[in-house]
């Protein structure tokens, strides 16, 4: 049995709180991009540039998407 008053008491997040939560989520993408680029660097040193280059490019692409999302959110908050 649901209480009817609970649904009306949901708290709305401020734009600053929403942005803080988004930063926490997007930080994981930054770590993923860093790990991929680091793994690619290791493979490049260990096996050659052709082996690790794709990992470095994938890590860079993830970081570019991360930067684009952050810029879009900053513009959205203005």
C-alpha positions as CSV (number, residue, x, y, z in Angstrom):
1,X,0.0,0.0,0.0
2,X,1.5,3.3,-1.1
3,X,1.4,6.5,0.9
4,X,0.0,9.3,-1.3
5,X,2.0,12.1,0.4
6,X,5.4,10.6,-0.5
7,X,5.1,11.1,-4.2
8,X,4.5,14.8,-3.7
9,X,7.5,15.3,-1.4
10,X,10.2,14.4,-4.0
11,X,13.0,16.9,-3.8
12,X,14.1,18.7,-7.0
13,X,17.9,19.0,-7.6
14,X,19.4,22.4,-8.2
15,X,21.4,22.8,-11.4
16,X,24.6,22.8,-9.4
17,X,23.7,19.5,-7.8
18,X,22.8,18.0,-11.1
19,X,26.2,19.1,-12.5
20,X,28.0,17.6,-9.5
21,X,26.3,14.2,-10.2
22,X,27.1,14.5,-13.9
23,X,30.8,15.2,-13.0
24,X,30.9,12.0,-11.0
25,X,29.5,10.0,-13.9
26,X,31.7,11.6,-16.5
27,X,34.8,11.2,-14.3
28,X,34.5,7.4,-15.0
29,X,34.8,8.1,-18.7
30,X,37.9,10.1,-18.1
31,X,39.4,7.3,-16.1
32,X,38.5,4.8,-18.9
33,X,40.1,7.0,-21.5
34,X,43.3,7.3,-19.4
35,X,43.5,3.6,-18.8
36,X,43.0,2.8,-22.5
37,X,45.7,5.3,-23.5
38,X,48.1,4.0,-20.8
39,X,47.5,0.4,-21.9
40,X,48.1,1.5,-25.5
41,X,51.4,3.2,-24.5
42,X,52.5,0.0,-22.7
43,X,51.6,-2.1,-25.8
44,X,53.4,0.4,-28.0
45,X,56.6,0.2,-25.9
46,X,56.3,-3.6,-25.6
47,X,55.2,-4.7,-29.0
48,X,55.4,-1.8,-31.4
49,X,53.3,1.2,-32.5
50,X,50.9,-0.7,-34.6
51,X,49.7,-2.8,-31.6
52,X,49.1,0.0,-29.1
53,X,48.1,2.8,-31.5
54,X,44.5,1.8,-31.6
55,X,44.2,1.8,-27.8
56,X,45.8,5.2,-27.6
57,X,43.3,6.5,-30.3
58,X,40.4,5.0,-28.5
59,X,41.5,6.6,-25.2
60,X,41.9,9.9,-26.9
61,X,38.4,9.6,-28.5
62,X,36.8,8.9,-25.1
63,X,38.5,11.9,-23.6
64,X,37.4,14.1,-26.5
65,X,33.8,13.0,-26.0
66,X,34.2,13.7,-22.2
67,X,35.5,17.2,-22.9
68,X,32.6,17.9,-25.4
69,X,30.0,16.7,-22.9
70,X,31.5,19.0,-20.2
71,X,31.5,22.0,-22.5
72,X,27.9,21.3,-23.5
73,X,26.8,21.1,-19.9
74,X,28.6,24.4,-19.0
75,X,26.9,26.1,-21.9
76,X,23.5,24.6,-20.8
77,X,23.9,25.9,-17.2
78,X,24.5,29.5,-18.4
